[in-house]
Amino acid sequence: MKKLLLTTLLLTTPLGISSASAADYVIDVEGMHAAINFKVRHVGISWLTGRFDKFAGTYSYDEDNLMASKVSVDIDVGSVNSNHEARDKHIKDPTYLNVEAHPMAHFESTSIAKTSDTTAIINGNLTLNGVTKPIALMTTHVGQGDDPWGGYRTAFEATAMLNPQDFDFKFEYGDVELSLYVEGVRQ
């Protein structure tokens, strides 16, 4: 099942974890402990916010070799939700998300650079509307620990700015701000 993004892309560098080897995580979308939100200018006047309801992803982290860490996220762009059905239908058309031609977005990390004890930049390629471009996710480690069900979780938040023209969209009101919130369950 291929589902994204817009990333969460992406929030997957357990920066504060003190394990000695790589650990693999699945983003907890089953319990919906993750979100991919966006914010854009509405006709250049105010803000429009929304989210993608369907996405999935995995990440691995190697504390001793940060470059060996990686993130992969798929987003069902047809799951766009701006809390207004008629607008969501409009957002899905070819001028904006072009859902019929390109129903999925994909993010794959290419490098991760630690910037502090709790922050990192996750660089990667985002494929959206059939176009692949590099993006950077400014990521913060939010927390980690055992959960009540015997598992172990890590949590991150990240932001990224996207220029719609980079992905062949006709949107003319500025960049799209992505906000990602991810909680991963160690496998």
URKA-V486490 format. One record per pair of residues at least 12 apart in sequence whose ideal C-beta (glycine too) atoms are under 8 Angstrom apart, sorted by the first residue. I is the first residue (numbers start at 0). GAP is how many residues later the second one is. Records with the same first field share a line. If there is no record, write none. Layout:
I=GAP + GAP
//
This chain:
0=55
1=54 + 72 + 102 + 104
2=51 + 52 + 53 + 71 + 72 + 73 + 76 + 101
3=32 + 48 + 51 + 52 + 53 + 69 + 70 + 71 + 72 + 73 + 100 + 101 + 102 + 103
4=31 + 47 + 50 + 52 + 68 + 69 + 70 + 100 + 101 + 102 + 121 + 173 + 175
5=30 + 32 + 46 + 67 + 69 + 99 + 101 + 120 + 122 + 154 + 156 + 172 + 174
6=29 + 66 + 68 + 100 + 119 + 130 + 151 + 153 + 171 + 173
7=19 + 26 + 27 + 28 + 47 + 49 + 65 + 99 + 150 + 172 + 173 + 174
8=27 + 48 + 62 + 64 + 98 + 113 + 115 + 117 + 128 + 149 + 151 + 169 + 171
9=47 + 61 + 63 + 97 + 99 + 112 + 114 + 127 + 129 + 148 + 150 + 170 + 172
10=48 + 60 + 111 + 126 + 128 + 145 + 146 + 147 + 169 + 170 + 171
11=13 + 15 + 45 + 47 + 48 + 49 + 57 + 58 + 59 + 97 + 110 + 127 + 142 + 144 + 170 + 172
12=46 + 48 + 53 + 56 + 58 + 99 + 101 + 107 + 109 + 126 + 128 + 143
13=47 + 49 + 127 + 130 + 140 + 142
14=99 + 101 + 102 + 103 + 104 + 105 + 124 + 126
15=101 + 102 + 125 + 128
16=44 + 46 + 127 + 137
17=45
18=42 + 44
19=43 + 44
20=41 + 43
21=38 + 39 + 40 + 46 + 47
22=37 + 38 + 163 + 164
23=34 + 35 + 36 + 162 + 163
24=33 + 34 + 35 + 36 + 129 + 159 + 160 + 161 + 162
25=31 + 32 + 158 + 159 + 161
26=28 + 29 + 30 + 31 + 32 + 46 + 155 + 156 + 157
27=125 + 155 + 156 + 157
28=25 + 26 + 27
32=120 + 122 + 150
33=21 + 146 + 147 + 148 + 149
34=16 + 144 + 145 + 146
35=15 + 16 + 19 + 39 + 142 + 143 + 144
36=12 + 13 + 14 + 141 + 142 + 143 + 144
37=12 + 13 + 14 + 138 + 139 + 140 + 141
38=137 + 138 + 140
39=131 + 133 + 134 + 135 + 136 + 137
40=132 + 133
41=131
42=130
43=129 + 130
47=34 + 39
48=33
49=30 + 31 + 32 + 33 + 38 + 41
50=29 + 30
51=23 + 24 + 25 + 27 + 28 + 29
52=23 + 26 + 27 + 28
53=21 + 22 + 24 + 25
54=18 + 19 + 20 + 21 + 24
55=17 + 18
56=14 + 15 + 16 + 17 + 50 + 125
57=13 + 14 + 126
58=12 + 13 + 125
60=93
65=46 + 47 + 48 + 54
66=44 + 45
68=40 + 43
69=38 + 39 + 42
70=36 + 37 + 38 + 41 + 51 + 53
71=34 + 35 + 36 + 37
72=33 + 34
73=30 + 31 + 32
74=29 + 30 + 31 + 32
75=27 + 28
76=15 + 20 + 22 + 25 + 26 + 27 + 28 + 51
77=14 + 19 + 21 + 25
79=12 + 17 + 19
94=74 + 75 + 76
95=73 + 74 + 75
96=32 + 72
97=31 + 32 + 71
100=28 + 29
101=26 + 27 + 28
104=21 + 22 + 23
105=20 + 21
106=17 + 18 + 19 + 20 + 28
107=16 + 17
108=13 + 14 + 15
109=13 + 14 + 15 + 24
110=12 + 13
117=22 + 23
118=19 + 20 + 21 + 22
119=19 + 21
120=15 + 16 + 17 + 18
121=14 + 15 + 17 + 36
122=12 + 13 + 14
123=13
125=36 + 41
127=34 + 39
128=38 + 39 + 40
129=38
130=35 + 36 + 37
132=33 + 34
134=25 + 27
135=24
136=21 + 22 + 23 + 43
137=20 + 21 + 22
138=17 + 18 + 19
139=16 + 17 + 18
140=13 + 14 + 15
141=13 + 14 + 15
142=12
146=38
150=34 + 35
151=33 + 34
152=30 + 31 + 32 + 33
153=29 + 30 + 32
154=26 + 27 + 28 + 29
155=24 + 25 + 26 + 28
156=22 + 23 + 24 + 25
157=20 + 21 + 22 + 24
158=18 + 19 + 20 + 21
159=17 + 18 + 20
160=14 + 15 + 16 + 17
161=13 + 14 + 15 + 16
162=12 + 13
163=12
//
